[in-house]
């Protein structure tokens, strides 16, 4: 489960508490582009910053949602919603208990500024988080991957590790009353939803992280993409040149541990690797629930 311990982070239990506001969503940043790694390469081995993707008009179809290179224009949520509708693999619902959260869309999202992230991250990414999509659990994960230019299988594998795709999952209990939200009393959960967003370290994530599957995925995607672009300031300060753009693998580990390439992050990545190899979600829709 998500045990993020972000260094120097300023937590916030809900949008708008004690932080300046970033309004969203922003306008589309450009047309969608697909870019897949070479055959046999792991989907999150990433691309060098000078990799500009396939020629215009070229791109795989179906469920082939790959990682876009650093600096790429990201497709809008609306364009990704249209693309996801054509992905037949995601149309069956493996987690019917997610239906209510899968259909929940907030009327308005107002995000606090993310400290320890660059101004670019706040202006270009935090402002885009809106959770404006409804569909099956698989469609929501693919939509979020598309919107943030991340490999869909990586997002699905992380969601498997975090919650087995169950949006109702809660974890990381705290005995500190100040960590409790939603009227809970200690011991109370601090991590919520399909990707287990820990509200004490992720400003603006709660309560929508629990209410809305699409918001949960959208928030996670923005955070991972910001890391992938090289826009986490404290990682530069504490890890120097070792933290570089285009490292999706270690960004996934960082989100869990809050550190860069530490032992806990590496163990976490190995577990996600297992699900990348086995893809258990491909069989879930055919099982009884």
Secondary structure, 3 states (H helix, E strand, C coil): CCCCCCCCCCCCCCCCCCCCEEECCCCCCCCCCCCCCCCCCCCCCCCCCCCCCCCCCCCCCCCCCCCCCCCCCCCCHHHHHHHHCCCHHHCCCCCHHHHHHHCCCCCCCEEECCCCECHHHHHHHHHHCCCCCCCCHHHHHHHHHHHCCCCHHHHHHHHHHHHCCCCCCEECCECCHHHCCCCCCCCECCEECCCCEECCCCCCCCCHHHHCHHHHHHHHHHHHHHHHHCCEHHHHHHHHHHCCCCCHHHHHHHHHHCCCCCHHHHHHHHHHHHHHHHCCHHHHCCCCC
